[in-house]
Amino acid sequence: MHARYVVKDTFYKKAKKDGYRARSAYKLEEIQQKFTLIKKGDRVLDLGAAPGSWVQLESVLVGPGGLVVGFDILPITPVPASNVVLKKADIREVDVQGLLRETGTPAFDVVTSDIAPNLSGIRDADIARIHELYLAVLRITDEALRRGGGFLIKLFFSPDFADMEAALKPRFSKVATFKPKASRSVSDEVYLVCTGKK
């Protein structure tokens, strides 16, 4: 039943037609239309980037003068754009200062994360995994994002959600919760759009 549903999914078909690697590109597109998080010339760090659909869109949004660095523990098929750098790494082990030196970037303008753990179906274990990845993303964002920069993260409604959202509020001028139309209605995923890093 689930596989048939995916094949019939409007956004899945649209992604195939438009050349995006996954339907998630439309979630970012909708967020971008509402919040204009990414601007021409920006340096964007994308965490949990596989299969690369966000990187594809971010590459266009930042333009030739910008830079997109994508990280994932899984290998990502190269994106044919000169402003994209892809790295295979566990985000829990990323050396942020080394990354900044390597990319010649004092700091990133935007950090995005559409990361999701491999879910086991065991509720407590899955909640722990989600929280562990959230903390890893937050550590990188604290170190890599410039003052005034923007941050976009996918989270899931869980007992920890309120605490995770609360941890972002002192760090940013504004934190908005948003569920794009391209998110399946059955999914409990939600995006936090944070602007104005303090």
ABEGO torsion letter per residue (X at the ends): XAAAAAAABAAAAAAAAAGBABAAAAAAAAAAAAAGABBBGBBBBBBGAOAGAAAAAAAAAAEAABBBBBBBABBBBBBBBAABBBBBBBAAABBAAAAAAAAGBABBABBBBABBBBBAGBAAAAAAAAAAAAAAAAAAAAAABBBGBBBBBBBBBBAAAAAAAAAAAAABABBBBBBBAABBAABABBBBBBBGBX
